């Protein structure tokens, strides 16, 4: 589904009059077109994840320790192919940017390994965390997991992703000075901490409340693996949010050469 959506967009950009006109108007390179197509697929995937997360959380909120919902497994089977697609697609865009000509298959595979190893975010998130999460949800769901509510919270983290994709696309369309770009940036800064940081603390608070113990007691008594999951889910989100604010402050801070720099 995700590769087909990307390929369809590439076709519309390259083979239709509207696509060709837009590409010429904004001086899009082949890399720009591929990047925008990938960002739209990313936003589409994020909407699917957010909807699945809302369904799961809404139907499992009464008993966060035991309630299950079918959307948990349905999205898991949709999500793992997306991470495979996204990894390969980012590699494809990287090759377009470098204008690498066709190569033997073994050389392409070696280049792919080098690309993955020099991109830690892909290694940690797409190639390590995503398969582990998929395995826990699909095969070990009943043995070591509690209710699906917590999985729903993780799915809902993707709620902020469409705003990141829209920001990139608006930038490519030379709309950084528009109201739409500003409003989207505000939404991104608001939705990100709510769904990626506060939601994790909220989920643990519900967990503590159902156990009828304090937040601190529930964390200290939790199994080591769940403490690791809690920290692993939270740490990168805080890191990325700090980077967002640093970027915003750089944009607002006046420079010796003139007005504040624009946020890329």
Secondary structure as the mmCIF struct_conf table of DSSP 4:
data_model
#
loop_
_struct_conf.conf_type_id
_struct_conf.id
_struct_conf.beg_label_comp_id
_struct_conf.beg_label_asym_id
_struct_conf.beg_label_seq_id
_struct_conf.end_label_comp_id
_struct_conf.end_label_asym_id
_struct_conf.end_label_seq_id
HELX_RH_AL_P HELX_RH_AL_P1 UNK A 2 UNK A 15
BEND BEND1 UNK A 16 UNK A 16
HELX_RH_AL_P HELX_RH_AL_P2 UNK A 17 UNK A 25
TURN_TY1_P TURN_TY1_P1 UNK A 26 UNK A 27
HELX_RH_AL_P HELX_RH_AL_P3 UNK A 30 UNK A 60
BEND BEND2 UNK A 61 UNK A 62
TURN_TY1_P TURN_TY1_P2 UNK A 64 UNK A 66
HELX_RH_AL_P HELX_RH_AL_P4 UNK A 70 UNK A 98
TURN_TY1_P TURN_TY1_P3 UNK A 99 UNK A 99
HELX_LH_PP_P HELX_LH_PP_P1 UNK A 100 UNK A 102
HELX_RH_AL_P HELX_RH_AL_P5 UNK A 105 UNK A 117
TURN_TY1_P TURN_TY1_P4 UNK A 118 UNK A 118
HELX_RH_AL_P HELX_RH_AL_P6 UNK A 120 UNK A 121
HELX_RH_PI_P HELX_RH_PI_P1 UNK A 122 UNK A 129
HELX_RH_AL_P HELX_RH_AL_P7 UNK A 130 UNK A 138
TURN_TY1_P TURN_TY1_P5 UNK A 139 UNK A 139
BEND BEND3 UNK A 140 UNK A 140
HELX_RH_AL_P HELX_RH_AL_P8 UNK A 141 UNK A 144
TURN_TY1_P TURN_TY1_P6 UNK A 148 UNK A 148
HELX_RH_AL_P HELX_RH_AL_P9 UNK A 149 UNK A 156
HELX_RH_3T_P HELX_RH_3T_P1 UNK A 157 UNK A 160
HELX_RH_AL_P HELX_RH_AL_P10 UNK A 161 UNK A 172
TURN_TY1_P TURN_TY1_P7 UNK A 173 UNK A 174
TURN_TY1_P TURN_TY1_P8 UNK A 176 UNK A 177
BEND BEND4 UNK A 178 UNK A 178
HELX_RH_AL_P HELX_RH_AL_P11 UNK A 179 UNK A 193
HELX_RH_PI_P HELX_RH_PI_P2 UNK A 194 UNK A 198
HELX_RH_AL_P HELX_RH_AL_P12 UNK A 199 UNK A 211
TURN_TY1_P TURN_TY1_P9 UNK A 212 UNK A 212
BEND BEND5 UNK A 213 UNK A 213
HELX_RH_AL_P HELX_RH_AL_P13 UNK A 215 UNK A 221
BEND BEND6 UNK A 222 UNK A 222
HELX_RH_AL_P HELX_RH_AL_P14 UNK A 224 UNK A 252
BEND BEND7 UNK A 253 UNK A 253
STRN STRN1 UNK A 255 UNK A 255
TURN_TY1_P TURN_TY1_P10 UNK A 256 UNK A 257
STRN STRN2 UNK A 258 UNK A 258
BEND BEND8 UNK A 259 UNK A 259
HELX_LH_PP_P HELX_LH_PP_P2 UNK A 260 UNK A 263
#
